[in-house]
């Protein structure tokens, strides 16, 4: 998981490599690197068509996985889910493929959540119309990146943001053991710097020794009049050509994914810790 931003746009993304297929960690990394590379290329400093960008960037990640499998002569293609959210102007756009989710909380209400591309979610929806028989396991997906057929990508937006809106992206390791009600409650009652670690700890406790990986990324939208509040990360002083990222955006045109170098990881950690420190000081 990670994020990229220019002065006027921010991209937040999370991918979860799928078990049962080779190199799931490579699949998730390739998907995010492709998103980041295309965001860097196209956001100058905004995207002309955010919805189109999200769809094309996710499909490009899929093609990168197919190329990687061919280059490495793999019997099966690495596969991953992905969910990505773009904030531009005062609008939010998001897209997903698989069962990694996005939650949007406003006040104490869950106003949006992605629908998993799983047979169990499909059955749940269909059961509201016609009686359904045996239910599938929730882990059975009907689409993902790296699959033989073209992935299904659902997109949403634009949605007008309001001050205090919170968006959370997560893997199934979170929502599989923590209810939507609890996720909403934590996001509505606590600062995201407190809510996210608590949700992760709760998921790990509920999941027990065999708990799936729990990946969570959250962002809170501030009103324009709060731009000088000192809370979070400000992009106001960035030039039009400046691009920052916690995802190394070097995968396009390469034969294999590169690891984040130590300097980039340290820079990202410092930036996030500084934002959390400022948030804690403001609360106290």
ChimeraX commands (.cxc) that place a marker at each C-alpha (Angstrom):
marker #1 position 0.00,0.00,0.00 radius 0.5
marker #1 position 1.09,3.59,-0.46 radius 0.5
marker #1 position 0.27,7.01,-1.82 radius 0.5
marker #1 position 1.48,9.55,-4.37 radius 0.5
marker #1 position 0.71,13.22,-4.71 radius 0.5
marker #1 position 1.27,16.34,-6.72 radius 0.5
marker #1 position 0.27,19.83,-5.63 radius 0.5
marker #1 position -3.37,19.33,-6.68 radius 0.5
marker #1 position -4.02,15.57,-6.69 radius 0.5
marker #1 position -3.44,12.57,-4.45 radius 0.5
marker #1 position -3.56,8.85,-5.24 radius 0.5
marker #1 position -4.00,6.27,-2.47 radius 0.5
marker #1 position -3.76,2.58,-3.34 radius 0.5
marker #1 position -3.64,-0.87,-1.76 radius 0.5
marker #1 position -3.11,-4.29,-3.33 radius 0.5
marker #1 position -3.32,-7.76,-1.79 radius 0.5
marker #1 position -1.45,-10.58,-3.53 radius 0.5
marker #1 position -3.52,-13.74,-3.83 radius 0.5
marker #1 position -2.60,-17.05,-2.27 radius 0.5
marker #1 position -2.67,-20.18,-4.40 radius 0.5
marker #1 position -0.75,-18.42,-7.17 radius 0.5
marker #1 position 2.99,-17.71,-7.50 radius 0.5
marker #1 position 4.67,-14.56,-6.19 radius 0.5
marker #1 position 1.69,-12.75,-4.71 radius 0.5
marker #1 position 4.00,-10.13,-3.20 radius 0.5
marker #1 position 5.36,-9.37,-6.67 radius 0.5
marker #1 position 1.83,-9.08,-8.07 radius 0.5
marker #1 position 0.77,-6.51,-5.49 radius 0.5
marker #1 position 4.00,-4.55,-5.88 radius 0.5
marker #1 position 3.74,-4.49,-9.68 radius 0.5
marker #1 position 0.14,-3.29,-9.54 radius 0.5
marker #1 position 1.02,-0.39,-7.24 radius 0.5
marker #1 position 4.17,0.54,-9.15 radius 0.5
marker #1 position 2.18,0.71,-12.37 radius 0.5
marker #1 position -0.44,2.97,-10.77 radius 0.5
marker #1 position 2.25,5.26,-9.36 radius 0.5
marker #1 position 4.21,5.41,-12.63 radius 0.5
marker #1 position 1.13,6.36,-14.63 radius 0.5
marker #1 position 0.08,8.91,-12.01 radius 0.5
marker #1 position 3.51,10.53,-12.20 radius 0.5
marker #1 position 3.35,10.57,-16.00 radius 0.5
marker #1 position -0.20,11.94,-16.33 radius 0.5
marker #1 position -0.80,14.20,-13.32 radius 0.5
marker #1 position 0.59,17.63,-14.32 radius 0.5
marker #1 position -0.41,18.53,-11.59 radius 0.5
marker #1 position -3.99,17.24,-12.15 radius 0.5
marker #1 position -5.49,14.45,-14.23 radius 0.5
marker #1 position -7.74,15.48,-17.12 radius 0.5
marker #1 position -10.05,12.48,-16.62 radius 0.5
marker #1 position -9.68,10.82,-13.18 radius 0.5
marker #1 position -12.18,8.02,-13.83 radius 0.5
marker #1 position -10.52,7.04,-17.07 radius 0.5
marker #1 position -7.11,7.18,-15.42 radius 0.5
marker #1 position -8.11,4.80,-12.63 radius 0.5
marker #1 position -9.58,2.26,-15.05 radius 0.5
marker #1 position -6.65,2.40,-17.48 radius 0.5
marker #1 position -4.00,2.31,-14.74 radius 0.5
marker #1 position -5.52,-0.77,-13.10 radius 0.5
marker #1 position -5.80,-2.57,-16.45 radius 0.5
marker #1 position -2.18,-1.58,-17.19 radius 0.5
marker #1 position -1.20,-3.26,-13.92 radius 0.5
marker #1 position -2.96,-6.40,-15.13 radius 0.5
marker #1 position -0.96,-6.38,-18.36 radius 0.5
marker #1 position 2.27,-5.90,-16.40 radius 0.5
marker #1 position 1.51,-9.12,-14.51 radius 0.5
marker #1 position 0.92,-11.03,-17.74 radius 0.5
marker #1 position 4.22,-9.72,-19.16 radius 0.5
marker #1 position 6.07,-10.61,-15.97 radius 0.5
marker #1 position 4.74,-14.18,-16.04 radius 0.5
marker #1 position 5.78,-14.54,-19.69 radius 0.5
marker #1 position 9.26,-13.11,-19.10 radius 0.5
marker #1 position 9.82,-15.43,-16.12 radius 0.5
marker #1 position 8.26,-18.44,-17.89 radius 0.5
marker #1 position 5.89,-19.00,-14.97 radius 0.5
marker #1 position 3.30,-21.76,-15.26 radius 0.5
marker #1 position 0.72,-19.50,-13.60 radius 0.5
marker #1 position 0.43,-15.71,-13.46 radius 0.5
marker #1 position 0.86,-13.86,-10.15 radius 0.5
marker #1 position -2.48,-12.37,-9.12 radius 0.5
marker #1 position -3.63,-9.56,-6.87 radius 0.5
marker #1 position -6.60,-7.50,-5.84 radius 0.5
marker #1 position -6.38,-3.70,-5.92 radius 0.5
marker #1 position -8.31,-0.69,-4.65 radius 0.5
marker #1 position -7.32,2.89,-5.49 radius 0.5
marker #1 position -8.71,6.29,-4.55 radius 0.5
marker #1 position -7.94,9.60,-6.24 radius 0.5
marker #1 position -8.55,12.97,-4.55 radius 0.5
marker #1 position -8.50,15.95,-6.91 radius 0.5
marker #1 position -9.95,19.39,-6.36 radius 0.5
marker #1 position -12.70,18.72,-3.83 radius 0.5
marker #1 position -13.78,15.44,-5.43 radius 0.5
marker #1 position -13.09,11.78,-4.70 radius 0.5
marker #1 position -12.93,8.98,-7.28 radius 0.5
marker #1 position -12.17,5.34,-6.65 radius 0.5
marker #1 position -11.88,1.99,-8.38 radius 0.5
marker #1 position -11.31,-1.60,-7.34 radius 0.5
marker #1 position -10.86,-5.13,-8.61 radius 0.5
marker #1 position -11.26,-8.09,-6.25 radius 0.5
marker #1 position -12.11,-7.92,-2.55 radius 0.5
marker #1 position -9.84,-5.18,-1.21 radius 0.5
marker #1 position -12.25,-2.52,-0.01 radius 0.5
marker #1 position -12.78,1.21,0.31 radius 0.5
marker #1 position -14.95,2.65,3.09 radius 0.5
marker #1 position -16.12,6.27,3.19 radius 0.5
marker #1 position -17.36,7.63,6.51 radius 0.5
marker #1 position -19.04,11.02,6.98 radius 0.5
marker #1 position -19.81,11.98,10.56 radius 0.5
marker #1 position -20.97,8.74,12.13 radius 0.5
marker #1 position -22.40,7.25,8.90 radius 0.5
marker #1 position -20.94,4.83,6.39 radius 0.5
marker #1 position -21.96,6.52,3.15 radius 0.5
marker #1 position -20.09,4.30,0.68 radius 0.5
marker #1 position -18.37,0.93,0.49 radius 0.5
marker #1 position -17.05,-1.02,-2.48 radius 0.5
marker #1 position -18.78,-4.27,-3.44 radius 0.5
marker #1 position -16.41,-7.25,-3.45 radius 0.5
marker #1 position -15.90,-9.12,-6.69 radius 0.5
marker #1 position -16.61,-12.40,-4.92 radius 0.5
marker #1 position -19.23,-15.08,-5.42 radius 0.5
marker #1 position -20.43,-14.65,-1.85 radius 0.5
marker #1 position -21.07,-10.92,-2.35 radius 0.5
marker #1 position -22.73,-11.63,-5.70 radius 0.5
marker #1 position -24.99,-14.20,-4.07 radius 0.5
marker #1 position -25.78,-11.77,-1.26 radius 0.5
marker #1 position -26.93,-9.20,-3.81 radius 0.5
marker #1 position -28.90,-11.72,-5.87 radius 0.5
marker #1 position -30.59,-13.18,-2.78 radius 0.5
marker #1 position -32.44,-9.90,-2.40 radius 0.5
marker #1 position -34.21,-10.69,-5.69 radius 0.5
marker #1 position -34.40,-14.50,-5.94 radius 0.5
marker #1 position -33.93,-17.34,-3.40 radius 0.5
marker #1 position -30.37,-18.65,-3.34 radius 0.5
marker #1 position -29.07,-22.11,-2.47 radius 0.5
marker #1 position -25.64,-23.03,-1.17 radius 0.5
marker #1 position -23.32,-20.11,-0.43 radius 0.5
marker #1 position -19.77,-19.91,-1.74 radius 0.5
marker #1 position -16.75,-19.31,0.45 radius 0.5
marker #1 position -16.03,-15.58,0.70 radius 0.5
marker #1 position -12.48,-16.09,-0.59 radius 0.5
marker #1 position -13.60,-17.20,-4.06 radius 0.5
marker #1 position -13.21,-14.22,-6.40 radius 0.5
marker #1 position -14.54,-14.01,-9.92 radius 0.5
marker #1 position -12.03,-11.38,-11.05 radius 0.5
marker #1 position -8.58,-10.04,-10.13 radius 0.5
marker #1 position -5.45,-8.68,-11.78 radius 0.5
marker #1 position -3.42,-11.40,-13.49 radius 0.5
marker #1 position -6.43,-13.58,-14.32 radius 0.5
marker #1 position -6.75,-15.17,-17.79 radius 0.5
marker #1 position -9.67,-12.92,-18.76 radius 0.5
marker #1 position -9.92,-9.13,-18.70 radius 0.5
marker #1 position -10.44,-7.95,-15.10 radius 0.5
marker #1 position -13.67,-6.34,-13.95 radius 0.5
marker #1 position -12.92,-2.84,-12.65 radius 0.5
marker #1 position -15.67,-0.93,-10.84 radius 0.5
marker #1 position -15.31,2.85,-10.66 radius 0.5
marker #1 position -17.14,5.45,-8.57 radius 0.5
marker #1 position -17.07,9.24,-8.79 radius 0.5
marker #1 position -16.91,12.10,-8.74 radius 0.5
marker #1 position -18.17,12.42,-5.17 radius 0.5
marker #1 position -18.07,15.86,-3.54 radius 0.5
marker #1 position -15.99,15.81,-0.37 radius 0.5
marker #1 position -16.98,17.51,2.86 radius 0.5
marker #1 position -14.71,18.58,5.72 radius 0.5
marker #1 position -13.97,15.63,8.00 radius 0.5
marker #1 position -14.76,12.92,5.43 radius 0.5
marker #1 position -12.64,9.83,6.02 radius 0.5
marker #1 position -11.69,7.21,3.46 radius 0.5
marker #1 position -10.19,3.86,4.42 radius 0.5
marker #1 position -8.66,1.29,2.08 radius 0.5
marker #1 position -8.04,-2.22,3.41 radius 0.5
marker #1 position -7.33,-5.84,2.59 radius 0.5
marker #1 position -9.73,-8.64,3.49 radius 0.5
marker #1 position -7.60,-9.30,6.55 radius 0.5
marker #1 position -9.39,-6.36,8.16 radius 0.5
marker #1 position -13.00,-6.65,7.02 radius 0.5
marker #1 position -12.92,-10.44,7.29 radius 0.5
marker #1 position -12.65,-10.24,11.08 radius 0.5
marker #1 position -13.92,-6.72,11.91 radius 0.5
marker #1 position -17.49,-5.73,11.02 radius 0.5
marker #1 position -18.46,-2.74,8.89 radius 0.5
marker #1 position -20.20,-1.32,11.96 radius 0.5
marker #1 position -17.00,-1.43,14.03 radius 0.5
marker #1 position -14.90,0.03,11.21 radius 0.5
marker #1 position -17.39,2.88,10.86 radius 0.5
marker #1 position -17.51,3.41,14.62 radius 0.5
marker #1 position -13.73,3.61,14.98 radius 0.5
marker #1 position -13.37,6.03,12.06 radius 0.5
marker #1 position -16.15,8.28,13.32 radius 0.5
marker #1 position -15.06,8.44,16.98 radius 0.5
marker #1 position -11.27,8.66,16.76 radius 0.5
marker #1 position -8.54,10.42,14.83 radius 0.5
marker #1 position -7.39,8.21,11.96 radius 0.5
marker #1 position -3.93,8.04,13.55 radius 0.5
marker #1 position -5.63,6.25,16.47 radius 0.5
marker #1 position -8.42,4.44,14.62 radius 0.5
marker #1 position -6.23,2.64,12.09 radius 0.5
marker #1 position -3.79,1.01,14.59 radius 0.5
marker #1 position -6.73,-0.01,16.78 radius 0.5
marker #1 position -8.57,-1.59,13.85 radius 0.5
marker #1 position -5.43,-3.50,12.83 radius 0.5
marker #1 position -4.90,-4.76,16.40 radius 0.5
marker #1 position -8.54,-5.79,16.65 radius 0.5
marker #1 position -8.35,-7.69,13.36 radius 0.5
marker #1 position -5.21,-9.51,14.49 radius 0.5
marker #1 position -6.83,-10.42,17.81 radius 0.5
marker #1 position -10.02,-11.63,16.16 radius 0.5
marker #1 position -8.13,-13.52,13.44 radius 0.5
marker #1 position -5.95,-15.43,15.87 radius 0.5
marker #1 position -2.74,-17.29,15.01 radius 0.5
marker #1 position -3.83,-17.95,11.40 radius 0.5
marker #1 position -4.92,-14.37,10.72 radius 0.5
marker #1 position -4.55,-13.14,7.14 radius 0.5
marker #1 position -2.38,-10.08,6.49 radius 0.5
marker #1 position -4.04,-6.87,7.66 radius 0.5
marker #1 position -3.25,-3.84,5.49 radius 0.5
marker #1 position -4.99,-0.52,6.09 radius 0.5
marker #1 position -4.53,2.96,4.64 radius 0.5
marker #1 position -6.72,5.92,5.65 radius 0.5
marker #1 position -6.99,9.62,4.78 radius 0.5
marker #1 position -9.07,12.48,6.16 radius 0.5
marker #1 position -10.22,15.40,4.01 radius 0.5
marker #1 position -9.81,18.89,5.44 radius 0.5
marker #1 position -11.81,21.92,4.30 radius 0.5
marker #1 position -10.02,24.54,2.22 radius 0.5
marker #1 position -10.14,26.99,5.12 radius 0.5
marker #1 position -8.11,24.48,7.19 radius 0.5
marker #1 position -5.22,24.40,4.72 radius 0.5
marker #1 position -2.92,26.17,7.19 radius 0.5
marker #1 position -3.96,24.10,10.20 radius 0.5
marker #1 position -0.64,22.23,10.37 radius 0.5
marker #1 position -2.53,18.93,10.54 radius 0.5
marker #1 position -1.47,16.31,8.01 radius 0.5
marker #1 position 0.54,16.89,4.84 radius 0.5
marker #1 position 0.15,20.14,2.89 radius 0.5
marker #1 position 0.91,20.36,-0.84 radius 0.5
marker #1 position 0.26,24.09,-1.20 radius 0.5
marker #1 position 3.92,25.01,-1.64 radius 0.5
marker #1 position 4.73,22.34,-4.23 radius 0.5
marker #1 position 5.55,23.36,-7.80 radius 0.5
marker #1 position 3.51,22.12,-10.75 radius 0.5
marker #1 position 6.11,19.53,-11.75 radius 0.5
marker #1 position 6.73,18.15,-8.25 radius 0.5
marker #1 position 5.74,14.52,-7.60 radius 0.5
marker #1 position 6.11,12.66,-4.31 radius 0.5
marker #1 position 5.43,9.01,-3.61 radius 0.5
marker #1 position 5.81,6.23,-1.07 radius 0.5
marker #1 position 5.61,3.81,-4.03 radius 0.5
marker #1 position 8.61,3.54,-6.31 radius 0.5
marker #1 position 7.26,4.48,-9.74 radius 0.5
marker #1 position 9.88,2.88,-11.97 radius 0.5
marker #1 position 8.19,-0.26,-13.27 radius 0.5
marker #1 position 7.07,0.93,-16.73 radius 0.5
marker #1 position 9.51,-0.25,-19.33 radius 0.5
marker #1 position 11.47,-2.49,-16.96 radius 0.5
marker #1 position 11.79,-6.25,-16.90 radius 0.5
marker #1 position 11.25,-6.73,-13.20 radius 0.5
marker #1 position 9.95,-4.81,-10.20 radius 0.5
marker #1 position 12.44,-2.85,-8.11 radius 0.5
marker #1 position 12.41,-2.73,-4.34 radius 0.5
marker #1 position 11.92,0.57,-2.55 radius 0.5
marker #1 position 15.40,1.82,-1.66 radius 0.5
marker #1 position 16.27,2.53,1.97 radius 0.5
marker #1 position 16.27,6.31,1.53 radius 0.5
marker #1 position 12.77,6.29,0.06 radius 0.5
marker #1 position 11.44,4.10,2.87 radius 0.5
marker #1 position 13.03,6.30,5.53 radius 0.5
marker #1 position 11.65,9.47,3.91 radius 0.5
marker #1 position 8.16,7.99,3.84 radius 0.5
marker #1 position 8.33,6.88,7.46 radius 0.5
marker #1 position 9.54,10.31,8.59 radius 0.5
marker #1 position 6.77,12.06,6.68 radius 0.5
marker #1 position 4.04,9.84,8.11 radius 0.5
marker #1 position 5.39,10.04,11.67 radius 0.5
marker #1 position 5.61,13.83,11.43 radius 0.5
marker #1 position 1.96,14.03,10.31 radius 0.5
marker #1 position 0.91,11.80,13.22 radius 0.5
marker #1 position 2.96,13.91,15.67 radius 0.5
marker #1 position 1.30,17.14,14.49 radius 0.5
marker #1 position -2.11,15.48,14.73 radius 0.5
marker #1 position -1.43,14.36,18.31 radius 0.5
marker #1 position -0.23,17.82,19.35 radius 0.5
marker #1 position -3.34,19.45,17.93 radius 0.5
marker #1 position -5.60,16.96,19.78 radius 0.5
marker #1 position -3.86,17.57,23.11 radius 0.5
marker link #1:1,2 radius 0.2
marker link #1:2,3 radius 0.2
marker link #1:3,4 radius 0.2
marker link #1:4,5 radius 0.2
marker link #1:5,6 radius 0.2
marker link #1:6,7 radius 0.2
marker link #1:7,8 radius 0.2
marker link #1:8,9 radius 0.2
marker link #1:9,10 radius 0.2
marker link #1:10,11 radius 0.2
marker link #1:11,12 radius 0.2
marker link #1:12,13 radius 0.2
marker link #1:13,14 radius 0.2
marker link #1:14,15 radius 0.2
marker link #1:15,16 radius 0.2
marker link #1:16,17 radius 0.2
marker link #1:17,18 radius 0.2
marker link #1:18,19 radius 0.2
marker link #1:19,20 radius 0.2
marker link #1:20,21 radius 0.2
marker link #1:21,22 radius 0.2
marker link #1:22,23 radius 0.2
marker link #1:23,24 radius 0.2
marker link #1:24,25 radius 0.2
marker link #1:25,26 radius 0.2
marker link #1:26,27 radius 0.2
marker link #1:27,28 radius 0.2
marker link #1:28,29 radius 0.2
marker link #1:29,30 radius 0.2
marker link #1:30,31 radius 0.2
marker link #1:31,32 radius 0.2
marker link #1:32,33 radius 0.2
marker link #1:33,34 radius 0.2
marker link #1:34,35 radius 0.2
marker link #1:35,36 radius 0.2
marker link #1:36,37 radius 0.2
marker link #1:37,38 radius 0.2
marker link #1:38,39 radius 0.2
marker link #1:39,40 radius 0.2
marker link #1:40,41 radius 0.2
marker link #1:41,42 radius 0.2
marker link #1:42,43 radius 0.2
marker link #1:43,44 radius 0.2
marker link #1:44,45 radius 0.2
marker link #1:45,46 radius 0.2
marker link #1:46,47 radius 0.2
marker link #1:47,48 radius 0.2
marker link #1:48,49 radius 0.2
marker link #1:49,50 radius 0.2
marker link #1:50,51 radius 0.2
marker link #1:51,52 radius 0.2
marker link #1:52,53 radius 0.2
marker link #1:53,54 radius 0.2
marker link #1:54,55 radius 0.2
marker link #1:55,56 radius 0.2
marker link #1:56,57 radius 0.2
marker link #1:57,58 radius 0.2
marker link #1:58,59 radius 0.2
marker link #1:59,60 radius 0.2
marker link #1:60,61 radius 0.2
marker link #1:61,62 radius 0.2
marker link #1:62,63 radius 0.2
marker link #1:63,64 radius 0.2
marker link #1:64,65 radius 0.2
marker link #1:65,66 radius 0.2
marker link #1:66,67 radius 0.2
marker link #1:67,68 radius 0.2
marker link #1:68,69 radius 0.2
marker link #1:69,70 radius 0.2
marker link #1:70,71 radius 0.2
marker link #1:71,72 radius 0.2
marker link #1:72,73 radius 0.2
marker link #1:73,74 radius 0.2
marker link #1:74,75 radius 0.2
marker link #1:75,76 radius 0.2
marker link #1:76,77 radius 0.2
marker link #1:77,78 radius 0.2
marker link #1:78,79 radius 0.2
marker link #1:79,80 radius 0.2
marker link #1:80,81 radius 0.2
marker link #1:81,82 radius 0.2
marker link #1:82,83 radius 0.2
marker link #1:83,84 radius 0.2
marker link #1:84,85 radius 0.2
marker link #1:85,86 radius 0.2
marker link #1:86,87 radius 0.2
marker link #1:87,88 radius 0.2
marker link #1:88,89 radius 0.2
marker link #1:89,90 radius 0.2
marker link #1:90,91 radius 0.2
marker link #1:91,92 radius 0.2
marker link #1:92,93 radius 0.2
marker link #1:93,94 radius 0.2
marker link #1:94,95 radius 0.2
marker link #1:95,96 radius 0.2
marker link #1:96,97 radius 0.2
marker link #1:97,98 radius 0.2
marker link #1:98,99 radius 0.2
marker link #1:99,100 radius 0.2
marker link #1:100,101 radius 0.2
marker link #1:101,102 radius 0.2
marker link #1:102,103 radius 0.2
marker link #1:103,104 radius 0.2
marker link #1:104,105 radius 0.2
marker link #1:105,106 radius 0.2
marker link #1:106,107 radius 0.2
marker link #1:107,108 radius 0.2
marker link #1:108,109 radius 0.2
marker link #1:109,110 radius 0.2
marker link #1:110,111 radius 0.2
marker link #1:111,112 radius 0.2
marker link #1:112,113 radius 0.2
marker link #1:113,114 radius 0.2
marker link #1:114,115 radius 0.2
marker link #1:115,116 radius 0.2
marker link #1:116,117 radius 0.2
marker link #1:117,118 radius 0.2
marker link #1:118,119 radius 0.2
marker link #1:119,120 radius 0.2
marker link #1:120,121 radius 0.2
marker link #1:121,122 radius 0.2
marker link #1:122,123 radius 0.2
marker link #1:123,124 radius 0.2
marker link #1:124,125 radius 0.2
marker link #1:125,126 radius 0.2
marker link #1:126,127 radius 0.2
marker link #1:127,128 radius 0.2
marker link #1:128,129 radius 0.2
marker link #1:129,130 radius 0.2
marker link #1:130,131 radius 0.2
marker link #1:131,132 radius 0.2
marker link #1:132,133 radius 0.2
marker link #1:133,134 radius 0.2
marker link #1:134,135 radius 0.2
marker link #1:135,136 radius 0.2
marker link #1:136,137 radius 0.2
marker link #1:137,138 radius 0.2
marker link #1:138,139 radius 0.2
marker link #1:139,140 radius 0.2
marker link #1:140,141 radius 0.2
marker link #1:141,142 radius 0.2
marker link #1:142,143 radius 0.2
marker link #1:143,144 radius 0.2
marker link #1:144,145 radius 0.2
marker link #1:145,146 radius 0.2
marker link #1:146,147 radius 0.2
marker link #1:147,148 radius 0.2
marker link #1:148,149 radius 0.2
marker link #1:149,150 radius 0.2
marker link #1:150,151 radius 0.2
marker link #1:151,152 radius 0.2
marker link #1:152,153 radius 0.2
marker link #1:153,154 radius 0.2
marker link #1:154,155 radius 0.2
marker link #1:155,156 radius 0.2
marker link #1:156,157 radius 0.2
marker link #1:157,158 radius 0.2
marker link #1:158,159 radius 0.2
marker link #1:159,160 radius 0.2
marker link #1:160,161 radius 0.2
marker link #1:161,162 radius 0.2
marker link #1:162,163 radius 0.2
marker link #1:163,164 radius 0.2
marker link #1:164,165 radius 0.2
marker link #1:165,166 radius 0.2
marker link #1:166,167 radius 0.2
marker link #1:167,168 radius 0.2
marker link #1:168,169 radius 0.2
marker link #1:169,170 radius 0.2
marker link #1:170,171 radius 0.2
marker link #1:171,172 radius 0.2
marker link #1:172,173 radius 0.2
marker link #1:173,174 radius 0.2
marker link #1:174,175 radius 0.2
marker link #1:175,176 radius 0.2
marker link #1:176,177 radius 0.2
marker link #1:177,178 radius 0.2
marker link #1:178,179 radius 0.2
marker link #1:179,180 radius 0.2
marker link #1:180,181 radius 0.2
marker link #1:181,182 radius 0.2
marker link #1:182,183 radius 0.2
marker link #1:183,184 radius 0.2
marker link #1:184,185 radius 0.2
marker link #1:185,186 radius 0.2
marker link #1:186,187 radius 0.2
marker link #1:187,188 radius 0.2
marker link #1:188,189 radius 0.2
marker link #1:189,190 radius 0.2
marker link #1:190,191 radius 0.2
marker link #1:191,192 radius 0.2
marker link #1:192,193 radius 0.2
marker link #1:193,194 radius 0.2
marker link #1:194,195 radius 0.2
marker link #1:195,196 radius 0.2
marker link #1:196,197 radius 0.2
marker link #1:197,198 radius 0.2
marker link #1:198,199 radius 0.2
marker link #1:199,200 radius 0.2
marker link #1:200,201 radius 0.2
marker link #1:201,202 radius 0.2
marker link #1:202,203 radius 0.2
marker link #1:203,204 radius 0.2
marker link #1:204,205 radius 0.2
marker link #1:205,206 radius 0.2
marker link #1:206,207 radius 0.2
marker link #1:207,208 radius 0.2
marker link #1:208,209 radius 0.2
marker link #1:209,210 radius 0.2
marker link #1:210,211 radius 0.2
marker link #1:211,212 radius 0.2
marker link #1:212,213 radius 0.2
marker link #1:213,214 radius 0.2
marker link #1:214,215 radius 0.2
marker link #1:215,216 radius 0.2
marker link #1:216,217 radius 0.2
marker link #1:217,218 radius 0.2
marker link #1:218,219 radius 0.2
marker link #1:219,220 radius 0.2
marker link #1:220,221 radius 0.2
marker link #1:221,222 radius 0.2
marker link #1:222,223 radius 0.2
marker link #1:223,224 radius 0.2
marker link #1:224,225 radius 0.2
marker link #1:225,226 radius 0.2
marker link #1:226,227 radius 0.2
marker link #1:227,228 radius 0.2
marker link #1:228,229 radius 0.2
marker link #1:229,230 radius 0.2
marker link #1:230,231 radius 0.2
marker link #1:231,232 radius 0.2
marker link #1:232,233 radius 0.2
marker link #1:233,234 radius 0.2
marker link #1:234,235 radius 0.2
marker link #1:235,236 radius 0.2
marker link #1:236,237 radius 0.2
marker link #1:237,238 radius 0.2
marker link #1:238,239 radius 0.2
marker link #1:239,240 radius 0.2
marker link #1:240,241 radius 0.2
marker link #1:241,242 radius 0.2
marker link #1:242,243 radius 0.2
marker link #1:243,244 radius 0.2
marker link #1:244,245 radius 0.2
marker link #1:245,246 radius 0.2
marker link #1:246,247 radius 0.2
marker link #1:247,248 radius 0.2
marker link #1:248,249 radius 0.2
marker link #1:249,250 radius 0.2
marker link #1:250,251 radius 0.2
marker link #1:251,252 radius 0.2
marker link #1:252,253 radius 0.2
marker link #1:253,254 radius 0.2
marker link #1:254,255 radius 0.2
marker link #1:255,256 radius 0.2
marker link #1:256,257 radius 0.2
marker link #1:257,258 radius 0.2
marker link #1:258,259 radius 0.2
marker link #1:259,260 radius 0.2
marker link #1:260,261 radius 0.2
marker link #1:261,262 radius 0.2
marker link #1:262,263 radius 0.2
marker link #1:263,264 radius 0.2
marker link #1:264,265 radius 0.2
marker link #1:265,266 radius 0.2
marker link #1:266,267 radius 0.2
marker link #1:267,268 radius 0.2
marker link #1:268,269 radius 0.2
marker link #1:269,270 radius 0.2
marker link #1:270,271 radius 0.2
marker link #1:271,272 radius 0.2
marker link #1:272,273 radius 0.2
marker link #1:273,274 radius 0.2
marker link #1:274,275 radius 0.2
marker link #1:275,276 radius 0.2
marker link #1:276,277 radius 0.2
marker link #1:277,278 radius 0.2
marker link #1:278,279 radius 0.2
marker link #1:279,280 radius 0.2
marker link #1:280,281 radius 0.2
marker link #1:281,282 radius 0.2
marker link #1:282,283 radius 0.2
marker link #1:283,284 radius 0.2
view
